[in-house]
Amino acid sequence: MRYQAPESLDAAVALLAGAQGEARVLAGGTDLLVQLRADLVDPELIVDIKKIREARTVAEERGGWRIGAAVTGAELKENTRLKQDWPGVVEAANLIGSTQIQGRATLGGNLCNGSPAADSVPALIAAGATAAVVGPRGRRDVPVEDVMIGPRKLSLTKGELIASFFLPPRGRGAADAYLRFIPRTEMDIAVVGVGINLALDGAGTITTARVSLGAVAEKVLLVPEAAQAIVGSRLDDAAQERLAAQARRACRPIDDKRGTIDFRIDVAGVLARRVASIAYERARLR
Amino acid sequence: MAKHHVAAQVNGDEVEFLCETEETLLDVLRDTLNLTGSKEGCSSGDCGACSITLDGRLVCSCLVLGCEVGGRRIETIEGMARGETLHPLQQKFLEHAALQCGICTPGFLVASKALLERDRDPTETEIRYWLAGNLCRCTGYDKIIKAVMDAAAKMRRG
């Protein structure tokens, strides 16, 4: 197994594209090293992207935020301005694992690990984030909801990797939030996760919204019908009921050790209401 | 392929070692550098027994490759006491009997030190959340939390 730590995206792409066998990108390693240890993967090449500047940088860009794919959860948490703009994205990233895991785990890794229960992914999708994908044919911006196509399956092709994410300008009267359900208080994997991002006009009426659900389908879902259920409302009880109903309708979960189909569908509606309420209150204060 | 030649700083000392790609930093610390204070519990980042700091950041050394740490600054449990003088956390763990079998102890100490370097006066709840990635099957945690709180108080007094 070869290990390379290139200092440029071009070099990383050339390595990945030229690999004879399976190649894996290493960011924080909190999933990859576990999978290596368990013999779930046996790559010929590991490409560590942590020496690439774009992958390791958080910066304001065009009124929004550029977040490197290999920036850690702990680093996101320490960025107070990012947290003010996108509290939902940061709190979702900070729900992944322990303090030790936060010291290594990254947004790029959480998405590319390809788990439908990844905590940061519903928050990124709700935020309208795009992933900057670089590969042998150049660079393209891909909406985060189009990166994952199923468990452990991505739309990226050979030689491609995610260099960074772009979060759009926040604007006034707008905010996001993320909650997940787990049977304990810490250190667990989402049974259901919900990310919601919304914007209000001066009268407190919701003008736009995005709703994303995790762990209730083969991939993280963007649910426009759930967003439509609250647009035009002030998140009154009837709007919350419509939101919950549309969130539940979008679920197509599996039964597993963490939760049953019925439980996940029910909780998706409950969480959607709670998350929308948090995002709405935050938006009113901005 | 040839082994990786890595130069890093461990507990203030410049060290060089050779490792295979698949060797974790924990493997290197224990088997190559003979620093066996960091323990191997789960090897999957769940138990925290292998906790170290990497450039001041608390991580599980079982989830870091040895070949990743070139030029980096590593602190392990072996760097905690100053000669024969125990760190206040180590002293308070003894006073509060915050250990039984001891396997988790180096990880708890390293993790607690990283917390107190960021926050001189954490609440009990903050300590419990910070240490959620360190598992102990002996103590029931209460004595550990009390020891950390007492050590923090002692360090604040100077």
Interface residues (C-beta under 8 A of the other chain):
Chain A: M1 R2 Y3 A5 L26 G28 G29 T30 L33 V34 L36 R37 A38 I46 D48 K50 T72 A74 G97 S98 T99 Q100 I101 G103 R104 E186 M187
Chain B: M1 H4 E20 T21 E22 T24 S43 S44 G45 D46 G48 S51 L54 R57 L58 V59 C60 C62 L63 V64 L65 C67 E68 A111 A114 L115 Y129 W130 L131 A132 G133 N134
